[in-house]
């Protein structure tokens, strides 16, 4: 009898959890200096309405030099349905953990300790966009902004739902286009 209950509980956990990995374009701005990267994986895990957003094994490439940061994860954020998208808002502290990519012997992120972070993300099954704002001015003298935009494997950004102005991105420019349409401009 205990085995049956354990199997039912495990099945419920598996059904309640889902994950989607998006291949993203990532733009990192540190004190005004910009670094952009393609093909960065961002994973979103859902567990009973709460979400984790993870840039696993994130390596910042600045001026061609890789700087292994680690796993940048925002956890336990409640999702809100917003016009067919799920929106996440986070304002708190995160701890960047060591990555497990065997190409790197050390990770810089864990040395930072508590990282004050504000994050927003909007996603659907096929696409994600989001921003992280990290104010490390008191400890490192740095203001860090991270913007992501990506699609799920096997998807094309062409014709993306929400891409009103057809620039292959779902962003504020699409909102402005909708406002122009409503105002008759």
C-alpha positions as CSV (number, residue, x, y, z in Angstrom):
1,X,0.0,0.0,0.0
2,X,2.9,2.4,0.8
3,X,4.4,1.7,-2.5
4,X,1.2,2.6,-4.3
5,X,1.0,6.0,-2.5
6,X,4.7,6.7,-3.1
7,X,4.2,5.9,-6.9
8,X,1.1,8.2,-7.0
9,X,3.0,11.0,-5.2
10,X,5.9,10.7,-7.6
11,X,3.5,10.7,-10.6
12,X,1.8,13.9,-9.3
13,X,5.2,15.6,-8.9
14,X,6.2,14.7,-12.4
15,X,2.9,16.0,-13.8
16,X,3.2,19.2,-11.8
17,X,6.7,20.1,-13.0
18,X,7.5,21.1,-16.5
19,X,10.6,22.7,-18.1
20,X,11.3,24.5,-21.3
21,X,14.7,25.4,-22.5
22,X,15.0,28.5,-24.8
23,X,18.0,29.3,-27.0
24,X,18.5,33.0,-26.4
25,X,20.3,36.1,-27.6
26,X,21.8,37.7,-24.4
27,X,22.9,41.3,-24.1
28,X,24.9,42.1,-21.0
29,X,25.6,45.8,-20.1
30,X,28.1,46.5,-17.3
31,X,28.5,50.2,-16.5
32,X,27.6,51.0,-20.1
33,X,29.9,48.5,-21.8
34,X,27.9,46.0,-23.9
35,X,28.6,42.3,-24.6
36,X,26.2,40.3,-26.8
37,X,26.1,36.5,-27.1
38,X,24.0,34.1,-29.2
39,X,23.0,30.5,-28.3
40,X,22.8,30.9,-24.6
41,X,20.4,28.4,-23.0
42,X,17.8,29.7,-20.6
43,X,15.7,27.2,-18.8
44,X,12.3,27.9,-17.2
45,X,10.9,25.3,-14.8
46,X,7.3,25.3,-13.5
47,X,6.2,23.7,-10.4
48,X,2.5,24.2,-9.4
49,X,2.4,27.8,-10.6
50,X,5.8,28.9,-9.3
51,X,8.7,29.3,-11.7
52,X,12.5,29.1,-11.7
53,X,14.5,30.9,-14.4
54,X,18.0,29.6,-14.9
55,X,21.0,30.7,-17.1
56,X,22.9,27.5,-16.5
57,X,26.7,27.6,-16.9
58,X,26.6,31.2,-18.0
59,X,29.9,32.4,-19.4
60,X,30.2,36.1,-20.1
61,X,32.4,36.8,-23.2
62,X,33.8,40.4,-23.1
63,X,36.3,41.5,-25.7
64,X,36.6,37.9,-26.8
65,X,37.7,36.8,-23.3
66,X,35.4,34.2,-21.6
67,X,34.5,34.9,-17.9
68,X,32.8,31.9,-16.4
69,X,30.0,33.3,-14.1
70,X,28.0,30.1,-13.1
71,X,24.4,29.3,-12.7
72,X,22.3,32.4,-12.5
73,X,19.0,31.3,-11.0
74,X,15.9,33.1,-9.9
75,X,13.6,30.7,-8.0
76,X,10.1,30.3,-6.8
77,X,8.5,33.2,-8.6
78,X,4.7,33.2,-9.0
79,X,3.6,33.5,-12.6
80,X,0.8,35.8,-13.7
81,X,-1.2,35.3,-16.9
82,X,-0.9,38.4,-19.0
83,X,-2.6,38.3,-22.5
84,X,-1.6,34.8,-23.2
85,X,1.9,35.1,-21.8
86,X,3.2,34.2,-18.4
87,X,4.8,37.1,-16.6
88,X,7.3,36.8,-13.8
89,X,8.5,39.6,-11.5
90,X,11.2,39.2,-9.0
91,X,12.9,41.7,-6.6
92,X,15.2,40.1,-4.1
93,X,18.5,38.4,-3.5
94,X,20.0,35.5,-5.5
95,X,23.2,33.4,-5.0
96,X,25.0,32.4,-8.2
97,X,26.3,28.9,-7.9
98,X,29.2,27.0,-9.6
99,X,28.5,25.7,-13.1
100,X,29.3,22.2,-14.1
101,X,30.8,22.8,-17.5
102,X,34.0,20.8,-17.6
103,X,35.7,23.4,-19.8
104,X,36.1,25.8,-16.8
105,X,37.9,25.1,-13.6
106,X,36.5,28.1,-11.6
107,X,33.3,30.2,-11.6
108,X,33.2,33.9,-10.6
109,X,29.6,34.1,-9.5
110,X,29.8,32.2,-6.2
111,X,32.5,34.7,-5.0
112,X,29.9,37.5,-5.2
113,X,27.8,36.3,-2.3
114,X,24.3,37.8,-2.0
115,X,23.4,39.5,-5.3
116,X,20.5,42.0,-5.2
117,X,18.5,41.3,-8.3
118,X,15.4,42.6,-10.0
119,X,14.0,40.4,-12.8
120,X,11.1,40.4,-15.2
121,X,10.3,37.8,-17.8
122,X,7.5,37.1,-20.2
123,X,7.2,33.7,-22.0
124,X,5.0,31.3,-23.8
125,X,5.8,27.7,-24.9
126,X,7.7,29.0,-28.0
127,X,9.5,32.2,-26.9
128,X,10.8,34.2,-23.9
129,X,12.0,37.7,-23.3
130,X,13.3,39.1,-20.0
131,X,15.5,41.5,-18.1
132,X,17.7,41.2,-15.0
133,X,19.0,44.2,-13.2
134,X,21.8,43.7,-10.7
135,X,23.1,46.6,-8.6
136,X,26.6,45.7,-7.4
137,X,27.7,49.3,-7.1
138,X,28.4,49.1,-3.4
139,X,30.6,46.0,-3.6
140,X,32.0,46.0,-7.2
141,X,31.2,49.5,-8.5
142,X,29.1,47.9,-11.2
143,X,25.6,48.2,-12.5
144,X,24.7,45.1,-14.5
145,X,21.8,44.7,-16.9
146,X,21.0,41.5,-18.7
147,X,18.4,41.2,-21.5
148,X,17.4,37.9,-23.0
149,X,15.2,37.0,-26.0
150,X,14.9,33.5,-27.3
151,X,12.9,30.7,-28.8
152,X,12.3,27.1,-27.8
153,X,14.1,24.4,-29.8
154,X,12.5,23.7,-33.2
155,X,10.8,27.0,-33.3
156,X,11.4,29.9,-35.7
157,X,11.2,33.6,-34.6
158,X,9.6,34.4,-37.9
159,X,5.9,35.1,-37.4
160,X,6.2,35.0,-33.6
161,X,3.0,35.6,-31.8
162,X,3.1,39.1,-30.5
163,X,5.6,40.4,-33.1
164,X,3.3,43.1,-34.3
165,X,5.9,45.1,-36.1
166,X,7.5,42.0,-37.8
167,X,11.1,42.7,-36.5
168,X,11.4,39.0,-35.3
169,X,11.4,40.2,-31.6
170,X,8.6,40.6,-29.1
171,X,9.5,43.8,-27.3
172,X,8.4,47.3,-26.4
173,X,8.4,48.3,-30.1
174,X,5.5,45.9,-30.5
175,X,3.6,47.6,-27.7
176,X,4.3,51.0,-29.3
177,X,2.9,49.7,-32.6
178,X,-0.3,48.5,-30.9
179,X,-0.7,51.9,-29.3
180,X,-0.2,53.6,-32.7
181,X,-2.8,51.3,-34.2
182,X,-5.3,52.1,-31.4
183,X,-4.7,55.8,-31.8
184,X,-5.0,55.6,-35.6
185,X,-1.4,56.7,-36.2
